[in-house]
C-alpha cells in the first residue's frame, strides 16, 4: 500500500463524506478508494470511518487521525512546491467557507476569478451562516464576521463591514419617517436569530446608545431578513455591502443615518500550522486587495 496516497484518499473521504464522491474527486473507482481505506485501517489497527449505504462518518480515532495528518500533507505539498519551483502555480484543493449572503454576492465572483487565474486549483466554496470547525472539517480558509479565531487557528483581518438601519419605502410611507432614536422602539423590528435580548446598541454623535426594540421576525439567513424588510414587516439592520442594489432600485431606504451599528470586523481564518500552504497565502492576499473594492467594506488600517 502507498501510505501517502491512502492518507490523501482518507482526507478526501473525510471531507466529502462519501466514498463515491471521493472516488470521483480523485478519479479512482469506488472499490479502489474503499480498499485504500481498509488497508490504512488494517495498518493502523483502528476503525477510521463508519460506513453506511449512503455516506460515511468519522470514528473518534478517524477524526483524531484526520486532524493530525492535515498539517503533514500541507507541509509535504509546500515542500514539493519549493523544490519544483512552482510557487506561482497553485495546485490541489482549496476549501473555502463563508456566510451565505456575503458569500453569494461577493465571495462567489472572487472565488471564480481566483480559480480562473489558477486553473490547476480545485476550489470548493461552502456557503452557510453557521460557524464551522475549521480544523475539524478540513476548511482551508473561512471568512468569519466578528468571531475571534478558534483554538488551533490563526486569522488575518480583511477589513470592517459597515451596517445600517433600513426599511422599505412602502413601510415608511405607511408609518411615517423616523427622526429620533427613541422612535425606533415603536416600530416592529426584524433581526438575526442569533441576536440576543430586546435592545439594540447603535453608535451616534454622542457615542454608543442603547434602545429597546420589539422584534417581530427573526431568521438565520441574510436574504430572508432582507426579504422581510423589503416586504414592509418592519425595520432592521443590514450589511451595507449586501444592499447596494436594493438601495439603488428603491427597494430599501436608510433610516436614522446619524446612527449605525458598530463596524463588524471580517477575518480570514485558517488552521495554525508551521507550513501555511502557498494556495492559502495566495487566496488570503487576493482577498485583502479585493475586499477594498467592495462598497461598504473599510480596509484594515
C-alpha positions in Angstrom: 0.0 0.0 0.0 1.2 3.5 -0.9 0.6 5.0 2.6 0.8 8.6 1.4 -1.8 8.0 -1.3 -4.0 6.3 1.2 -3.7 9.3 3.6 -4.8 11.7 0.8 -7.7 9.4 -0.1 -8.7 9.3 3.6 -8.8 13.1 3.9 -11.0 13.3 0.8 -13.4 10.8 2.1 -13.5 12.6 5.5 -14.2 16.0 3.8 -16.7 14.8 1.2 -18.5 12.3 3.5 -18.8 9.7 0.8 -16.6 7.0 -0.8 -18.2 7.6 -4.2 -17.7 11.4 -4.0 -14.0 10.9 -3.0 -13.6 8.4 -5.9 -14.9 11.0 -8.4 -12.8 13.7 -7.0 -9.6 11.5 -7.1 -10.6 9.9 -10.4 -10.5 6.5 -8.9 -13.0 3.7 -8.7 -15.1 3.3 -5.5 -13.6 -0.1 -4.8 -10.1 1.3 -5.0 -11.0 4.0 -2.5 -12.6 1.5 -0.2 -9.6 -0.8 -0.4 -7.2 2.1 0.4 -9.2 3.0 3.5 -9.4 -0.6 4.6 -5.7 -1.1 4.1 -5.0 2.0 6.1 -7.3 0.9 8.9 -5.6 -2.5 9.0 -2.1 -1.0 9.2 -3.1 1.5 11.9 -5.2 -1.1 13.8 -8.2 1.2 14.3 -11.5 1.8 12.6 -11.3 5.2 10.9 -14.8 5.5 9.4 -18.3 4.2 9.9 -19.8 3.1 6.6 -23.5 3.2 5.6 -25.2 2.7 2.3 -25.3 6.5 1.6 -22.4 8.1 3.5 -19.5 7.7 5.9 -18.8 9.3 9.2 -15.5 9.5 11.0 -14.9 7.5 14.2 -13.3 9.2 17.1 -10.0 7.7 16.1 -10.6 8.8 12.5 -11.3 12.4 13.5 -8.2 12.5 15.6 -6.1 11.0 12.7 -7.6 13.4 10.2 -6.7 16.4 12.3 -3.1 15.1 12.8 -2.3 14.4 9.2 -3.7 17.6 7.6 -0.6 19.7 8.6 1.6 16.8 7.5 0.1 16.7 4.0 0.2 20.5 3.8 3.9 20.5 4.7 4.6 17.9 2.0 2.7 20.0 -0.6 4.7 23.1 0.5 7.9 21.2 0.2 7.1 20.0 -3.3 6.3 23.5 -4.5 9.6 24.8 -3.1 11.6 22.0 -4.7 9.9 22.2 -8.1 9.9 26.0 -8.3 6.1 26.1 -8.7 5.4 28.9 -6.3 3.5 30.8 -9.0 1.4 27.7 -10.0 -1.2 26.9 -7.4 -2.4 23.3 -7.4 -4.6 21.0 -5.3 -7.8 21.6 -3.4 -8.9 24.8 -1.7 -11.9 24.6 0.6 -13.4 27.9 1.5 -16.3 28.6 3.9 -18.2 31.9 4.0 -21.5 33.3 5.3 -24.3 32.8 2.8 -25.2 36.4 2.0 -21.8 37.9 1.7 -20.5 34.7 0.2 -23.1 34.6 -2.6 -22.8 38.2 -3.6 -19.1 38.9 -3.2 -17.1 35.7 -2.4 -18.5 33.7 -5.3 -17.3 36.0 -8.1 -14.0 36.4 -6.3 -13.5 32.6 -6.0 -14.4 32.2 -9.7 -11.8 34.9 -10.7 -9.2 33.3 -8.4 -9.7 29.9 -10.0 -9.6 31.4 -13.5 -6.2 32.8 -12.6 -5.0 29.4 -11.3 -6.7 26.7 -13.4 -4.8 23.9 -11.7 -6.5 24.7 -8.5 -9.7 22.9 -7.4 -11.9 25.2 -5.3 -14.8 24.1 -3.1 -16.9 27.1 -1.9 -19.2 26.3 1.1 -21.8 28.9 2.0 -23.6 28.7 5.3 -24.3 31.1 8.1 -23.4 28.7 10.9 -19.9 28.7 12.4 -17.7 25.9 11.1 -14.9 23.9 12.8 -12.1 25.0 10.5 -9.7 22.3 11.7 -12.1 19.5 12.3 -13.9 19.9 8.9 -10.9 20.4 6.8 -11.5 24.0 5.8 -8.5 25.8 4.3 -9.9 29.3 4.8 -13.1 30.5 6.5 -14.4 34.1 6.2 -15.7 35.0 9.6 -17.6 38.1 10.8 -17.0 39.3 14.3 -15.9 36.0 15.8 -12.4 35.6 17.1 -10.3 32.7 15.8 -11.0 29.3 17.5 -8.2 27.4 19.1 -5.8 25.9 16.5 -6.4 28.6 14.0 -4.9 32.0 13.0 -6.6 35.0 11.4 -5.8 37.8 9.1 -8.0 40.9 9.2 -9.7 41.7 5.9 -11.5 44.9 6.9 -14.7 46.0 8.6 -18.2 45.8 7.3 -20.5 48.8 7.8 -24.0 48.1 9.0 -27.0 50.5 8.8 -30.7 50.6 9.7 -33.1 50.2 6.8 -36.8 50.0 5.9 -38.8 49.7 2.8 -40.2 52.9 1.2 -43.7 51.4 1.4 -43.3 50.8 5.1 -42.1 54.4 5.7 -45.0 55.8 3.6 -47.5 53.9 5.8 -45.9 54.5 9.2 -44.0 57.8 8.6 -40.3 58.6 8.8 -38.2 58.0 11.9 -36.5 61.2 13.1 -35.1 60.2 16.6 -33.6 57.1 18.0 -36.3 56.8 20.7 -38.9 56.3 17.9 -37.2 53.0 17.0 -38.8 51.2 19.9 -42.3 52.0 18.5 -41.6 50.1 15.2 -41.6 46.3 14.7 -38.1 45.1 14.3 -36.5 42.4 12.1 -33.5 40.7 13.5 -31.0 37.8 13.0 -31.8 34.7 15.0 -28.5 34.8 16.8 -29.1 38.2 18.3 -30.0 38.1 22.0 -32.1 40.4 24.1 -34.6 43.1 23.4 -32.2 46.0 23.0 -30.0 47.4 20.3 -26.7 49.3 20.6 -26.0 51.9 18.0 -23.3 54.5 17.5 -24.2 58.1 17.1 -22.7 61.6 17.6 -22.8 61.1 21.3 -21.2 57.7 21.2 -22.9 54.3 21.8 -26.6 54.4 22.7 -29.0 51.6 23.7 -32.6 51.5 22.6 -35.3 48.9 23.3 -36.8 47.2 20.3 -39.8 44.9 19.7 -38.7 42.0 17.4 -41.5 40.5 15.3 -39.5 38.5 12.8 -36.3 36.5 13.1 -34.3 34.4 10.6 -30.9 32.8 10.4 -30.4 33.7 6.8 -29.4 37.2 5.4 -31.6 37.0 2.3 -34.6 36.0 4.4 -34.1 39.0 6.7 -33.7 41.4 3.7 -36.9 40.0 2.1 -38.8 40.6 5.3 -37.6 44.2 5.4 -38.4 44.8 1.7 -41.9 43.3 2.3 -42.6 46.0 4.9 -42.7 43.9 8.0 -40.7 46.4 9.9 -37.2 48.0 10.2 -33.9 46.2 10.7 -30.2 46.2 10.3 -28.3 45.3 7.1 -24.7 45.0 6.0 -24.0 47.8 3.5 -22.2 45.6 1.0 -25.4 43.5 0.7 -27.9 46.2 0.0 -26.2 48.4 -2.7 -28.6 47.3 -5.5 -31.7 47.4 -3.2 -30.8 51.0 -2.3 -30.3 51.9 -6.0 -33.5 50.3 -7.1 -35.5 51.9 -4.3 -36.4 48.7 -2.5 -34.8 49.8 0.7 -34.0 53.2 2.3 -31.6 54.0 5.1 -33.2 55.3 8.2 -31.7 57.3 11.1 -28.5 57.9 9.0 -26.8 59.6 12.0 -26.8 56.2 13.8 -25.1 53.0 12.7 -24.1 49.6 14.2 -20.5 49.3 15.4 -18.3 48.1 12.5 -18.2 44.4 12.1 -14.6 43.0 11.7 -14.0 40.5 9.0 -11.2 37.9 9.2 -9.8 35.1 7.0 -9.4 32.2 9.4 -7.2 29.2 8.7 -5.5 26.3 10.6 -2.4 27.2 12.5 0.3 25.0 11.1 4.1 25.5 10.7 3.8 25.5 6.9 0.9 27.6 5.6 0.2 26.3 2.1 1.0 28.7 -0.7 -2.5 28.4 -2.1 -3.9 29.6 1.3 -1.5 32.6 1.5 -2.2 33.5 -2.2 -6.0 33.4 -1.6 -5.9 35.5 1.5 -3.6 38.0 -0.2 -6.1 38.1 -3.1 -8.9 38.8 -0.6 -7.1 41.6 1.1 -6.8 43.5 -2.1 -10.3 42.6 -3.5 -12.2 43.4 -0.3 -11.0 47.1 -0.5 -13.1 47.4 -3.7 -16.3 46.3 -2.1 -18.6 49.2 -1.2 -19.4 49.2 2.5 -16.1 47.4 3.5 -13.4 49.5 5.2 -9.9 48.1 4.5 -7.7 47.2 7.5 -5.6 50.1 8.8 
